[in-house]
Amino acid sequence: MTAALDGLRLALSWLTVLPGLHDPRRPAPDRVAGRRAIAATPVVGVLLGAAAAGLVWVLLAADLEPALAGLLAVAALALATRGMHVDGLADTVDGLGCYGDPARALEVMRSGGVGPFGAAALVVVLAAQALSFGALAHAGQWLALVAAVAAGRVAAVLACRKALSAAAPTGFGALVAGTQSRWACAGWSLALLAAAAAAVPGRWWQGPLVVAAALGLTVLLTRHCARRFGGLTGDVLGASIEVTVAVAAVGFLLGG
């Protein structure tokens, strides 16, 4: 139990701006701590999803347009996560779009700027999230909104599956790549599939189907990125989170 709580504490410290979670007296995280933190990441996703849903509910109650409410919720999530995931999305897409070997792609990703590919990805993915959040809330699909945000964090667990190694011996990727067992990946995936059965009223099958498609896309995306970059990086984790949230949120709206 203590190990699980330590993992959740570290996950919150890494993935949110919540104060008071970083204790300088603790030793620097190692791969064991990284494994526990990534395993607890879906719990952070549920908390962030509930917070986003609550914010949208308040904004709609104040007669704000659903699209604008969704946009503000996406902005709040970016602030709550220090913008790390959106930065990772832009860097990953820029790396995928450049010419050259893996070393050159990693250099582009570490440059700190946002290129045309990254900028386009940010516009498309974040706009899809914002409009979907607003539409889901307007339709009363609050569980779907929470599930979409949580799906992004389950995607992080799948991205850290044992089949993928880190692109570099240091950095965030080295702490978490290859740390998650098949049981961890399967357990969180099944939990999300079960919860998603209630995400789309009147069509119990659609939620699990959407989740399966979104997580399957995560597996393909991270596999391709690992081949292109020579392994997993923290930026790829951020990209997998943001893309999965967008795909799940849009998927929950199909046919509505």
C-alpha positions as CSV (number, residue, x, y, z in Angstrom):
1,M,0.0,0.0,0.0
2,T,2.8,2.4,0.8
3,A,4.5,1.7,-2.5
4,A,1.3,2.4,-4.3
5,L,0.7,5.7,-2.5
6,D,4.3,6.7,-3.2
7,G,3.7,5.9,-6.9
8,L,0.6,8.1,-6.9
9,R,2.4,10.9,-5.1
10,L,5.2,10.8,-7.6
11,A,2.7,10.6,-10.5
12,L,0.9,13.7,-9.2
13,S,4.2,15.5,-8.7
14,W,5.3,14.7,-12.3
15,L,2.1,15.2,-14.1
16,T,0.3,18.1,-12.3
17,V,1.1,21.4,-10.7
18,L,-0.3,20.4,-7.3
19,P,1.8,22.0,-4.6
20,G,3.5,20.3,-1.7
21,L,4.0,16.9,-3.4
22,H,7.7,17.3,-4.1
23,D,9.9,16.5,-1.1
24,P,13.5,17.5,-1.6
25,R,14.5,15.1,1.2
26,R,13.5,12.1,-0.9
27,P,16.1,10.5,-3.2
28,A,15.9,11.2,-6.9
29,P,13.4,8.8,-8.6
30,D,14.8,5.6,-10.1
31,R,13.3,3.1,-12.5
32,V,11.4,1.4,-9.6
33,A,9.8,4.7,-8.6
34,G,9.2,5.5,-12.3
35,R,7.4,2.1,-12.7
36,R,5.1,2.9,-9.8
37,A,4.4,6.4,-10.9
38,I,3.4,5.3,-14.5
39,A,1.2,2.5,-13.0
40,A,-0.6,5.2,-11.0
41,T,-1.0,7.6,-14.0
42,P,-4.5,6.6,-14.9
43,V,-5.7,7.6,-11.4
44,V,-4.3,11.1,-12.1
45,G,-6.2,11.0,-15.4
46,V,-9.5,10.3,-13.6
47,L,-8.8,13.2,-11.3
48,L,-7.9,15.6,-14.1
49,G,-10.9,14.4,-16.1
50,A,-13.3,15.0,-13.2
51,A,-11.8,18.5,-12.7
52,A,-12.2,19.3,-16.4
53,A,-15.8,18.1,-16.3
54,G,-16.5,20.1,-13.2
55,L,-15.1,23.2,-14.9
56,V,-17.2,22.8,-18.0
57,W,-20.3,22.2,-15.9
58,V,-19.7,25.5,-14.1
59,L,-19.1,27.4,-17.4
60,L,-22.2,26.0,-19.0
61,A,-24.2,26.9,-15.9
62,A,-22.9,30.4,-16.4
63,D,-24.5,30.3,-20.0
64,L,-21.1,30.1,-21.8
65,E,-21.2,28.5,-25.2
66,P,-20.2,24.8,-25.2
67,A,-17.3,25.3,-27.6
68,L,-15.8,28.1,-25.5
69,A,-16.3,26.1,-22.3
70,G,-14.5,23.1,-23.9
71,L,-11.6,25.4,-25.0
72,L,-11.2,26.8,-21.5
73,A,-11.2,23.2,-20.1
74,V,-8.4,22.2,-22.5
75,A,-6.5,25.3,-21.5
76,A,-7.0,24.5,-17.8
77,L,-5.7,20.9,-18.4
78,A,-2.6,22.3,-20.1
79,L,-2.0,24.6,-17.2
80,A,-2.6,21.8,-14.7
81,T,0.0,19.6,-16.4
82,R,2.5,22.4,-16.9
83,G,2.0,22.2,-20.7
84,M,4.3,19.2,-20.8
85,H,2.0,17.0,-22.9
86,V,1.2,19.6,-25.5
87,D,4.9,20.4,-25.7
88,G,5.6,16.7,-26.2
89,L,3.0,16.5,-29.0
90,A,4.6,19.4,-30.9
91,D,8.1,18.1,-30.5
92,T,7.2,14.6,-31.5
93,V,5.4,15.6,-34.6
94,D,8.3,17.9,-35.6
95,G,10.7,15.0,-35.0
96,L,8.6,12.7,-37.2
97,G,8.4,15.3,-39.9
98,C,12.1,16.0,-40.2
99,Y,14.6,14.3,-42.5
100,G,17.7,12.5,-41.2
101,D,18.6,9.7,-38.9
102,P,17.3,9.2,-35.3
103,A,20.0,11.4,-33.9
104,R,18.9,14.3,-36.1
105,A,15.2,13.7,-35.2
106,L,16.1,13.8,-31.5
107,E,18.0,17.0,-32.1
108,V,15.0,18.6,-33.7
109,M,12.8,17.5,-30.7
110,R,15.3,19.0,-28.2
111,S,15.6,22.3,-30.1
112,G,12.9,24.0,-28.0
113,G,11.1,25.6,-30.9
114,V,7.8,24.6,-32.6
115,G,8.0,23.9,-36.3
116,P,5.2,23.9,-38.9
117,F,4.4,20.2,-38.3
118,G,4.2,20.7,-34.6
119,A,2.1,23.8,-34.8
120,A,-0.4,22.1,-37.1
121,A,-0.6,19.1,-34.8
122,L,-1.3,21.4,-31.8
123,V,-4.1,23.2,-33.6
124,V,-5.8,20.1,-34.9
125,V,-5.5,18.0,-31.7
126,L,-6.4,20.7,-29.2
127,A,-9.2,22.0,-31.3
128,A,-10.6,18.5,-31.5
129,Q,-10.4,18.2,-27.8
130,A,-12.0,21.5,-27.1
131,L,-15.0,21.1,-29.4
132,S,-15.5,17.5,-28.3
133,F,-15.4,18.4,-24.6
134,G,-18.0,21.1,-25.2
135,A,-20.3,18.8,-27.3
136,L,-20.0,16.0,-24.8
137,A,-20.9,18.3,-21.9
138,H,-23.8,19.8,-23.9
139,A,-25.2,16.3,-24.5
140,G,-24.8,15.4,-20.8
141,Q,-22.1,12.8,-21.5
142,W,-20.1,13.7,-18.4
143,L,-18.6,10.2,-18.0
144,A,-17.4,10.2,-21.6
145,L,-15.5,13.5,-20.9
146,V,-13.8,12.0,-17.8
147,A,-13.1,8.7,-19.7
148,A,-11.5,10.5,-22.6
149,V,-9.0,12.3,-20.3
150,A,-8.4,9.1,-18.4
151,A,-7.8,7.2,-21.6
152,G,-4.8,9.5,-22.4
153,R,-3.2,8.4,-19.1
154,V,-3.9,4.7,-19.8
155,A,-2.2,5.3,-23.1
156,A,0.9,6.4,-21.1
157,V,0.9,3.0,-19.4
158,L,0.8,1.2,-22.7
159,A,3.5,3.5,-24.1
160,C,5.8,2.3,-21.3
161,R,5.2,-1.4,-22.0
162,K,8.2,-3.7,-21.8
163,A,8.5,-4.0,-25.6
164,L,9.8,-0.5,-25.9
165,S,13.2,0.8,-24.7
166,A,14.4,4.3,-24.1
167,A,15.9,6.4,-26.8
168,A,18.6,7.8,-24.5
169,P,20.3,6.5,-21.3
170,T,19.2,9.6,-19.4
171,G,16.1,11.7,-19.2
172,F,12.5,10.9,-18.4
173,G,12.2,8.2,-21.0
174,A,15.1,6.3,-19.4
175,L,13.1,6.3,-16.1
176,V,9.9,4.9,-17.4
177,A,10.4,3.1,-20.8
178,G,9.8,-0.6,-20.6
179,T,8.7,-0.5,-16.9
180,Q,5.1,-1.7,-17.4
181,S,4.2,-5.3,-17.4
182,R,1.5,-6.9,-19.6
183,W,-0.6,-7.3,-16.5
184,A,-0.5,-3.5,-15.8
185,C,-1.3,-2.7,-19.4
186,A,-4.1,-5.2,-19.6
187,G,-5.6,-4.3,-16.2
188,W,-5.9,-0.6,-16.9
189,S,-7.1,-1.2,-20.4
190,L,-9.9,-3.6,-19.2
191,A,-10.9,-1.1,-16.4
192,L,-11.3,1.7,-19.0
193,L,-13.1,-0.5,-21.4
194,A,-15.6,-1.5,-18.7
195,A,-16.1,2.1,-17.6
196,A,-16.6,3.2,-21.2
197,A,-19.6,1.0,-21.5
198,A,-21.6,3.8,-19.9
199,A,-20.0,6.6,-21.9
200,V,-22.5,6.7,-24.8
201,P,-26.2,6.5,-23.7
202,G,-28.2,3.9,-25.5
203,R,-25.1,2.4,-27.2
204,W,-23.2,0.5,-24.6
205,W,-20.9,-1.0,-27.2
206,Q,-19.7,2.3,-28.7
207,G,-17.6,3.4,-25.6
208,P,-15.5,0.2,-25.4
209,L,-15.1,0.2,-29.2
210,V,-13.8,3.8,-29.1
211,V,-11.5,3.1,-26.2
212,A,-10.1,0.0,-28.0
213,A,-9.5,2.0,-31.2
214,A,-7.8,4.9,-29.3
215,L,-5.5,2.6,-27.3
216,G,-4.7,0.6,-30.4
217,L,-3.7,3.8,-32.1
218,T,-1.4,4.5,-29.1
219,V,0.3,1.2,-29.5
220,L,0.9,1.9,-33.2
221,L,2.0,5.5,-32.7
222,T,4.5,4.6,-29.9
223,R,5.9,1.7,-31.9
224,H,6.5,3.9,-34.9
225,C,8.0,6.6,-32.8
226,A,10.3,4.1,-31.1
227,R,11.5,3.0,-34.5
228,R,12.0,6.5,-35.8
229,F,13.7,7.9,-32.8
230,G,15.6,4.8,-31.6
231,G,13.4,4.3,-28.6
232,L,10.9,6.0,-26.3
233,T,11.2,9.6,-25.1
234,G,9.2,11.7,-22.7
235,D,7.9,13.7,-25.7
236,V,6.4,10.6,-27.2
237,L,4.6,10.0,-23.9
238,G,3.1,13.5,-24.1
239,A,2.1,13.0,-27.7
240,S,0.4,9.7,-27.0
241,I,-1.6,11.2,-24.1
242,E,-2.9,14.2,-26.1
243,V,-3.7,12.2,-29.3
244,T,-5.5,9.5,-27.3
245,V,-7.7,12.1,-25.5
246,A,-8.7,13.7,-28.8
247,V,-9.5,10.4,-30.5
248,A,-11.5,9.1,-27.6
249,A,-13.5,12.3,-27.1
250,V,-14.3,12.5,-30.8
251,G,-15.2,8.8,-30.9
252,F,-17.7,9.1,-28.1
253,L,-19.6,11.7,-30.2
254,L,-19.9,9.6,-33.3
255,G,-23.5,8.8,-34.3
256,G,-24.9,11.2,-31.7
